[in-house]
Amino acid sequence: MSNYLVTGGAGYVGSVVAQHLLEAGHTVTVLDNLSTGFRAAVPAGATFIEGDIRDAHRWLDATYDAVLHFAAFSQVGESVRQPEKYWTNNVGGTMELLAAMRTAGVRTLVFSSTAATYGEPVNTPITETDPTAPTSPYGATKLAVDHMITGEAAAHGLAAVSLRYFNVAGAYGRHGERHDPESHLIPLVLQVAQGRRDAISVYGDDYPTPDGTCVRDYIHVADLAEAHLLAVAAARPGEHLICNLGNGNGFSVREVIETVRKVTGHPIPEVTAPRRDGDPAVLVASARTATDRLGWRPTRTDLAGIVADAWTFARATTSPENPGPTGD
């Protein structure tokens, strides 16, 4: 069994991956400054360090076999308003982390990247060889880190895998999605079902899609986590492998809303709003590289199942017995 450092492991995806690593019998240390994550989301059995990735040299040593790096700010709108926050943390912080890894002799990295690196898609489904032209500072910072990792692998023999997520959703036990403010569709629609929001806004209903609303690729967070364990095993010295992660199917905004209605049994009022700038009509991944190189295939691809897991988590984390969030 191995010893792993999980940066950002008090967040949504990081906590689920940390839980999967523990269940596989590995030793896990979570490093998180709790700026967006939650202490309660750190899995039982993991060692927790409250700290910043820019100070990783204080804790990172040769006892770690690999780093799984999730510590990043990830709100697209905020990145437009405060780009300096994103460049300082996402890029500057990762630069410090890579330096600490180099000094400690830790030579394996799995990086949490994003489909936002592609920007407006040229092809559907999107492959890793398609052009990268991010439309937000958030996407630009993630792409910059990908370039940084490529150079680190070539110059210093780092074994690295970047996983470019599409729309992550669902929950895994007590680990689920909870942002403040929330910006993702499924938890927003669930807030309507809970009576915490009056209606869900549908931004544009005149796209060239079957029902006129945007189509997105949703991937269950547990499938995503399993890809990270496979990525650690597949990493090769001197290579930076980049893989898209998605289920290869697209669901429209209205399909998501209707699925939430069926799963929760609640009416979901919707309000049509103008299109948002930069929203592509369709974003769907080709995950063939992940299948070929990692041996990964998503198994939780049913939208109703993804929504049901998210609904279970949403109700549990807003009950009187447990009013606070346990994931970001």
C-alpha positions in Angstrom: 0.0 0.0 0.0 1.1 3.6 -0.6 1.2 6.9 1.2 -0.5 9.8 -0.6 -0.8 13.6 0.0 -4.2 14.9 -1.2 -4.2 18.7 -1.5 -7.7 20.2 -1.3 -9.0 17.0 0.2 -11.6 18.8 2.3 -13.4 19.8 -0.9 -16.0 18.0 -3.0 -13.9 15.9 -5.4 -10.8 15.8 -3.2 -12.7 14.3 -0.2 -14.3 11.6 -2.4 -10.9 10.7 -3.8 -9.4 10.6 -0.4 -12.2 8.3 0.8 -11.6 5.9 -2.2 -7.8 5.9 -1.4 -8.5 4.9 2.2 -10.9 2.2 1.2 -8.2 0.8 -1.1 -6.0 0.4 1.9 -3.7 3.4 1.4 -2.4 6.0 3.9 -3.8 9.5 3.2 -2.8 12.9 4.4 -5.2 15.8 3.5 -3.7 19.3 3.1 -6.4 22.0 2.9 -6.6 25.6 4.1 -10.4 25.4 4.5 -11.0 28.5 2.4 -13.6 26.6 0.4 -13.5 23.2 1.9 -14.9 21.9 5.2 -13.1 20.1 8.0 -16.0 17.7 8.4 -15.5 16.5 4.8 -12.1 15.1 5.6 -12.6 11.3 5.6 -12.2 9.5 8.9 -8.8 7.7 8.8 -7.0 10.5 7.0 -4.4 12.7 8.6 -5.4 16.3 8.3 -3.1 19.3 7.9 -4.7 22.8 7.9 -2.3 24.6 5.6 -1.7 26.2 2.2 -0.1 24.5 -0.8 2.3 27.4 -1.1 3.8 26.1 2.2 3.8 22.5 1.0 7.6 22.3 1.6 6.8 22.3 5.4 5.1 18.9 5.2 6.1 17.2 2.0 8.8 14.7 2.3 10.1 11.5 0.7 7.6 9.3 2.7 4.9 10.2 0.2 4.6 8.1 -3.0 2.5 10.6 -4.9 0.5 13.8 -4.7 -3.1 14.2 -5.9 -3.7 17.9 -6.3 -7.2 19.4 -6.0 -6.4 22.7 -4.2 -7.7 25.4 -6.5 -10.3 28.1 -6.7 -12.9 27.0 -9.3 -15.6 29.6 -9.7 -15.7 30.9 -13.3 -17.5 34.1 -12.5 -15.3 35.0 -9.5 -12.2 34.4 -11.7 -13.4 37.1 -14.1 -13.9 39.6 -11.2 -10.7 38.6 -9.3 -8.3 37.1 -11.7 -5.3 37.8 -9.5 -6.8 35.5 -6.8 -6.8 32.7 -9.3 -3.4 33.2 -10.8 -1.8 33.6 -7.3 -3.4 30.4 -5.9 -3.9 28.1 -8.8 -0.7 28.8 -10.7 1.6 30.3 -8.0 0.5 27.7 -5.5 1.1 24.8 -7.9 4.5 26.2 -8.8 5.4 26.0 -5.1 3.9 22.5 -4.8 6.0 21.3 -7.7 9.1 22.8 -6.2 8.4 21.0 -2.9 7.9 17.7 -4.7 11.1 18.1 -6.6 13.0 18.9 -3.3 11.4 15.9 -1.5 11.9 13.5 -4.4 8.2 12.8 -4.8 7.9 12.1 -8.5 4.2 11.2 -9.2 1.4 13.7 -9.6 -2.3 13.5 -10.5 -3.7 16.9 -11.3 -7.4 18.0 -11.1 -7.8 19.9 -14.4 -11.0 20.9 -16.2 -12.9 21.0 -19.5 -12.8 24.8 -19.1 -9.3 24.6 -20.7 -11.0 24.0 -24.1 -13.3 27.1 -24.0 -15.7 27.1 -26.9 -15.6 23.6 -28.4 -14.5 23.1 -32.0 -15.7 19.5 -32.1 -18.2 17.3 -30.3 -17.3 15.2 -28.5 -14.2 17.0 -27.3 -10.9 15.2 -27.4 -7.6 16.0 -25.8 -6.1 17.0 -29.1 -8.8 19.7 -29.7 -7.6 23.3 -29.4 -7.4 24.9 -25.9 -8.8 28.4 -25.7 -10.2 29.1 -22.3 -12.7 31.9 -22.0 -12.2 32.6 -18.3 -9.2 33.2 -16.0 -10.2 30.0 -14.2 -9.8 27.9 -17.3 -6.6 29.8 -18.2 -5.0 29.1 -14.9 -5.7 25.4 -15.2 -4.3 25.3 -18.7 -1.2 27.2 -17.5 -0.7 24.5 -14.8 -1.0 21.8 -17.4 1.8 23.5 -19.4 3.8 23.8 -16.2 3.4 20.1 -15.6 4.4 19.2 -19.1 7.7 21.1 -18.6 8.3 19.5 -15.2 7.8 16.0 -16.6 10.2 16.7 -19.6 12.9 18.4 -17.5 12.8 16.5 -14.2 11.2 13.2 -14.9 7.9 13.8 -13.2 5.3 11.1 -13.7 2.1 13.1 -14.2 -1.6 12.7 -15.3 -4.0 15.6 -15.7 -7.7 14.7 -15.6 -9.9 17.2 -17.3 -13.3 16.9 -15.7 -16.6 17.8 -17.4 -19.6 18.3 -15.1 -19.1 16.4 -11.8 -22.2 15.6 -9.9 -23.7 13.1 -7.4 -22.4 12.2 -4.0 -20.6 9.4 -2.3 -21.9 8.6 1.2 -21.4 11.7 3.4 -19.3 13.4 0.7 -21.1 15.7 -1.7 -21.3 19.0 -3.4 -21.9 22.2 -1.5 -20.6 25.5 -2.7 -21.2 29.0 -1.3 -22.3 30.6 -3.5 -23.6 27.6 -5.5 -23.3 27.8 -9.3 -23.8 24.2 -10.5 -27.1 23.1 -12.0 -28.0 19.9 -10.1 -27.5 21.3 -6.6 -29.3 24.5 -7.6 -32.3 22.6 -8.9 -32.3 20.5 -5.7 -32.4 23.7 -3.7 -35.7 24.5 -5.4 -37.0 21.0 -4.4 -36.0 21.8 -0.8 -37.8 25.1 -0.8 -34.6 27.0 -0.4 -34.9 28.7 -3.8 -38.2 29.8 -5.5 -37.3 28.7 -9.1 -34.5 27.6 -11.3 -33.3 30.0 -14.1 -32.9 28.5 -17.5 -30.4 30.6 -19.3 -31.5 30.5 -22.9 -34.0 28.2 -24.6 -33.1 28.9 -28.2 -29.9 26.9 -28.6 -29.6 24.5 -31.5 -30.3 21.5 -29.3 -33.4 19.2 -29.2 -35.2 21.2 -26.5 -33.4 24.5 -27.0 -31.4 24.4 -23.8 -27.7 23.8 -23.2 -26.4 20.2 -23.2 -23.8 19.0 -20.7 -21.9 15.9 -19.9 -22.5 14.8 -16.3 -20.1 12.4 -14.5 -20.7 10.8 -11.2 -18.1 11.9 -8.6 -17.5 8.2 -7.6 -16.6 7.3 -11.2 -14.3 10.3 -11.2 -12.6 9.2 -8.0 -12.0 5.7 -9.4 -10.2 7.4 -12.4 -7.8 9.0 -10.0 -6.7 5.7 -8.5 -6.1 4.3 -12.0 -4.2 7.5 -13.0 -1.7 7.1 -10.1 -1.0 3.5 -11.3 -0.7 4.6 -14.9 1.7 7.6 -14.4 5.0 7.1 -16.1 8.3 9.0 -15.4 8.9 11.8 -17.9 5.4 11.7 -19.3 2.5 14.1 -18.8 -0.7 12.2 -19.8 -3.9 14.3 -20.3 -7.3 12.6 -20.1 -10.8 13.9 -20.4 -13.3 12.5 -17.9 -17.0 12.4 -18.8 -19.6 9.8 -19.5 -19.8 10.6 -23.2 -23.5 11.5 -23.1 -25.1 14.9 -22.9 -28.2 15.9 -20.9 -30.0 19.2 -21.5 -30.9 21.7 -18.8 -34.5 20.8 -19.1 -33.7 17.1 -18.9 -31.9 17.7 -15.7 -34.8 19.7 -14.3 -37.3 17.0 -15.3 -35.2 14.3 -13.8 -35.1 16.2 -10.5 -38.9 16.5 -10.5 -39.1 12.7 -10.9 -36.5 11.8 -8.3 -37.7 14.3 -5.6 -41.4 14.3 -6.3 -41.3 18.1 -6.1 -42.5 20.6 -8.7 -39.6 22.7 -9.9 -40.7 26.1 -11.2 -38.5 27.4 -13.9 -37.9 30.9 -15.3 -36.4 31.5 -18.7 -33.6 34.0 -18.7 -31.3 35.4 -21.4 -28.4 33.4 -22.6 -25.1 33.9 -20.6 -22.1 35.0 -22.5 -19.7 32.2 -23.3 -22.2 29.3 -22.8 -21.6 26.8 -25.6 -24.7 24.9 -26.8 -23.1 21.5 -26.2 -20.2 20.3 -24.1 -19.6 16.5 -24.2 -16.4 14.6 -23.6 -14.7 11.9 -25.5 -13.1 9.8 -22.7 -11.4 7.3 -25.0 -7.9 8.2 -23.8 -8.9 7.5 -20.3 -10.4 4.1 -21.4 -7.3 3.2 -23.5 -4.6 4.5 -21.1 -6.2 4.1 -17.7 -8.6 1.2 -18.2 -11.4 3.5 -16.9 -15.0 3.2 -17.8 -17.8 5.1 -15.9 -20.5 2.8 -14.5 -22.8 5.3 -12.9 -24.0 7.1 -16.1 -27.7 7.1 -15.4 -28.8 10.7 -14.8 -31.6 9.7 -12.3 -29.0 7.8 -10.2 -26.6 10.7 -10.2 -29.5 13.1 -9.1 -30.7 10.6 -6.5 -27.3 10.4 -4.8 -27.1 14.2 -4.8 -30.6 14.4 -3.4 -29.8 12.0 -0.5 -26.7 14.1 0.3 -28.6 17.4 0.1 -31.3 16.3 2.5 -28.9 14.8 5.0 -26.7 17.9 5.2 -29.6 20.3 5.7 -31.5 18.3 8.3 -32.0 19.6 11.8 -29.6 17.0 13.1 -26.9 18.0 10.6 -27.5 21.6 9.4 -24.1 22.2 8.0 -22.4 21.2 4.7 -19.8 18.5 4.6 -18.5 19.1 1.0 -17.6 22.0 -1.2 
